[in-house]
Amino acid sequence: MSTGSPSDTGRTQSNSNTALLIYGIVPADAKPKGQGVGRSPTPIRTVPHGRIAALVSEVSLDESLDRAEDLQGYSRVVDELVNEMPVIPIRFGAALEDEAAVSSGLLEPNERKFESALDELAGLAEYLVIGQYIEEAVLREILQEDQQAAALSEALRTAPADASRDLSLALGETVNADLEYKRQADATIMVNALQELTDELVLRPPTHEQEVAAIAALIPTGKQDDLMRIGDQLSKQWSNRVDLRIVGPLAAWDFMTIEATDSP
């Protein structure tokens, strides 16, 4: 499930010192609330075109939106809409000159595509299921299961200083290989469990060595309780071995986004 980039997300020359930061595409009858991002945030509003609308806020061209809170606030604006309406998220940084540019440069050339995508997303939300190994527990597990790792660990305890470096490197390589094998096996267990609810899954690359998996799942919002049940089952199965958490509901960032590179 995917949409392409808008045909024109560039900003043209203008005498104005502001631009419209675009958060996402929503139904034309959307009634957004709250403020946008930036040091002097302005109200969120829509630029409608037919059955669709762009979710925007005004930003100063003199301001660089490079703070962590700007990105977090941007995501929050989009994610908070998911329980109320379908929304196609736009990657952080897309901006256009004014409402006319938003309508003619983004909405009009993509109208049919956006209508279809919103229909497809109706009633769905993304949830991120993240598993992280408890370091001491998984290391103990590896030493119990792998005789070579256990022997290297024991040898390292009594090794003289000149031999400890090589032993430590060998132990590290063995543990990392075992951990990767476990990661693949445990990620498969997570995927199989989530497939009870949906086949729309994206396995994100690990962000650190203790991460089992971070899996984005696009599921009906009415199945949130079922997702929590699956999470509880996995947590009990992996008690004191893996910390599992579920984040969501979120916009469909991993499944349907508009890529744009222009920023104010």
C-alpha positions in Angstrom: 0.0 0.0 0.0 1.7 3.2 -1.1 1.2 6.6 -2.7 3.7 8.4 -4.8 5.2 11.9 -4.3 3.2 14.9 -5.2 4.0 16.2 -8.7 5.1 19.6 -7.3 6.1 20.2 -3.7 8.5 23.1 -4.4 7.9 26.6 -3.2 7.8 29.5 -5.7 9.0 33.0 -5.2 6.8 35.2 -3.1 6.9 38.5 -1.4 5.4 36.9 1.7 7.6 36.0 4.6 5.5 32.9 5.4 4.7 29.5 3.9 2.3 26.8 4.6 3.8 23.7 6.3 1.8 20.6 5.2 1.1 17.8 7.7 -1.1 15.5 5.7 -4.1 14.9 3.5 -7.5 14.5 5.1 -11.2 14.5 4.1 -12.4 18.0 3.1 -14.9 18.1 6.0 -12.2 17.7 8.6 -12.3 20.1 11.5 -8.7 20.2 12.9 -7.9 21.6 16.3 -4.8 22.9 18.1 -1.6 24.6 17.1 1.1 23.8 14.6 4.8 23.6 15.2 7.5 26.2 15.5 8.6 28.8 18.1 5.5 30.9 17.3 2.9 28.2 16.4 -0.2 29.1 14.4 -3.6 27.3 14.3 -3.9 24.1 12.2 -6.3 24.6 9.4 -7.3 22.9 6.1 -7.0 23.9 2.4 -9.9 22.0 0.8 -10.1 20.8 -2.8 -13.2 18.7 -3.7 -13.5 15.8 -1.3 -9.9 16.2 0.0 -8.0 18.8 2.0 -4.4 19.5 3.0 -3.7 19.9 6.7 -1.5 23.0 7.1 -0.2 25.7 9.5 1.5 29.0 8.7 5.3 29.1 9.4 7.8 31.9 9.1 10.4 31.6 6.4 12.9 33.1 8.8 12.5 30.1 11.2 14.3 26.8 10.9 12.2 23.9 12.1 15.2 21.9 13.3 14.4 21.2 16.9 13.4 17.8 18.2 10.2 19.2 19.6 9.2 20.5 16.1 9.4 16.9 14.6 7.7 15.5 17.7 4.9 18.1 17.5 4.5 17.6 13.8 4.0 13.8 14.2 1.6 14.4 17.1 -0.6 16.7 15.0 -1.0 13.9 12.5 -1.3 11.0 14.9 -4.0 12.6 17.0 -6.3 12.7 14.0 -6.3 8.9 13.4 -9.2 8.1 15.8 -11.4 10.7 14.1 -10.6 10.4 10.3 -8.3 8.8 7.8 -5.1 10.8 7.2 -2.3 10.4 4.7 0.8 11.7 6.5 3.4 13.8 4.7 7.0 13.5 5.7 8.2 16.4 7.9 9.4 19.4 6.0 7.0 19.8 3.1 5.9 23.4 2.5 4.3 25.5 -0.2 3.9 29.2 -0.7 0.2 29.7 -0.1 -3.2 28.1 -0.4 -3.3 28.5 -4.1 0.0 26.6 -4.5 -1.2 23.9 -2.1 -4.4 23.5 -4.2 -2.8 23.6 -7.7 0.6 22.1 -6.9 -0.4 19.3 -4.5 -4.2 18.6 -4.3 -5.4 19.1 -7.8 -2.8 16.8 -9.7 -3.2 14.1 -7.0 -6.9 14.4 -6.3 -8.0 10.9 -7.5 -5.1 9.2 -5.9 -5.6 10.9 -2.6 -9.3 10.2 -2.6 -8.6 6.5 -3.2 -5.9 6.4 -0.5 -8.2 8.0 2.1 -10.9 5.5 1.3 -8.4 2.7 1.7 -7.2 4.1 5.1 -10.7 4.6 6.6 -11.0 2.7 9.9 -7.3 1.7 10.0 -4.4 2.9 12.1 -0.8 2.0 12.5 0.5 0.4 15.7 4.2 -0.1 16.4 5.1 -3.3 18.3 8.6 -3.1 19.8 10.4 -5.9 21.5 13.7 -5.4 23.4 15.8 -8.0 25.0 16.6 -7.8 28.7 20.4 -7.8 28.4 21.3 -9.9 31.4 18.6 -12.5 30.8 19.4 -13.0 27.1 23.2 -13.2 27.8 22.5 -15.8 30.5 20.3 -17.7 28.1 23.1 -17.7 25.4 25.7 -19.0 27.9 23.4 -21.8 29.0 22.7 -22.9 25.4 26.0 -22.4 23.7 28.9 -24.5 25.1 31.5 -22.5 23.1 30.3 -19.2 24.5 30.2 -20.6 28.0 33.8 -22.0 27.7 35.1 -18.6 26.4 33.3 -16.8 29.2 34.9 -19.1 31.8 38.3 -18.8 30.2 38.1 -15.1 30.2 37.5 -15.0 34.0 41.0 -16.5 34.7 42.9 -15.4 31.6 46.1 -13.3 32.0 45.9 -9.7 30.7 47.8 -10.5 27.5 45.3 -13.2 26.5 42.1 -11.5 27.6 41.7 -9.3 24.6 41.5 -12.2 22.1 39.2 -14.1 24.3 36.9 -11.1 24.7 36.8 -10.6 21.0 36.0 -14.3 20.4 33.3 -14.2 23.0 31.8 -11.1 21.6 31.6 -12.6 18.1 30.0 -15.7 19.4 27.4 -13.9 21.5 26.6 -11.5 18.6 26.0 -14.5 16.3 23.8 -16.2 18.8 21.9 -13.0 19.4 21.3 -12.5 15.7 19.9 -16.0 15.4 17.6 -15.4 18.4 16.5 -12.1 17.0 15.4 -13.6 13.7 13.6 -16.4 15.4 11.8 -14.1 17.9 10.9 -11.6 15.2 9.3 -14.4 13.3 7.2 -15.3 16.4 6.1 -11.6 16.6 5.2 -11.5 12.9 3.2 -14.7 13.1 1.3 -13.5 16.1 0.4 -10.2 14.5 -0.7 -11.9 11.3 -3.7 -13.0 13.3 -4.9 -9.4 12.8 -3.3 -8.2 9.5 -0.9 -9.0 6.7 0.0 -5.3 6.5 3.2 -5.5 8.4 6.6 -3.6 8.1 9.6 -4.9 9.9 11.8 -1.9 10.7 15.6 -2.3 10.8 17.0 -2.8 14.3 18.1 0.5 16.0 20.4 -1.2 18.5 21.7 -4.7 19.3 19.3 -5.4 22.1 16.2 -4.8 19.9 14.3 -7.9 19.0 12.1 -6.2 16.4 10.1 -3.1 15.7 7.1 -4.1 13.6 4.6 -1.6 12.2 1.1 -3.1 11.9 -1.8 -1.5 10.0 -5.0 -2.8 11.6 -8.6 -1.8 12.0 -9.0 0.6 15.0 -11.8 -1.7 16.3 -9.2 -4.5 16.8 -7.0 -2.6 19.3 -8.2 -4.8 22.1 -7.1 -7.9 20.1 -3.7 -6.3 19.6 -3.3 -5.7 23.3 -4.3 -9.3 24.0 -1.6 -10.5 21.6 0.9 -8.2 23.2 0.0 -9.6 26.7 0.4 -13.2 25.4 3.9 -12.4 24.0 4.8 -10.6 27.2 3.8 -13.6 29.3 5.6 -16.0 26.9 8.8 -13.9 27.2 8.5 -12.9 30.9 11.8 -11.5 32.3 13.4 -12.1 28.8 11.9 -9.4 26.5 10.3 -6.1 27.2 7.4 -5.6 24.8 5.6 -2.3 24.2 2.9 -1.1 21.8 2.8 2.4 20.5 -0.3 3.8 18.8 -2.7 4.5 17.3 -0.5 6.3 14.8 -0.9 7.6 11.2 0.2 5.1 8.5 3.8 6.4 8.4 5.2 3.1 7.3 2.5 2.3 4.8 1.3 5.4 3.0 3.2 8.7 3.1 4.0 11.5 0.7 7.7 12.2 0.3 8.7 15.8 0.0 12.0 17.6 0.5 11.1 21.3 0.5 11.1 22.9 3.9 10.6 26.5 5.2 
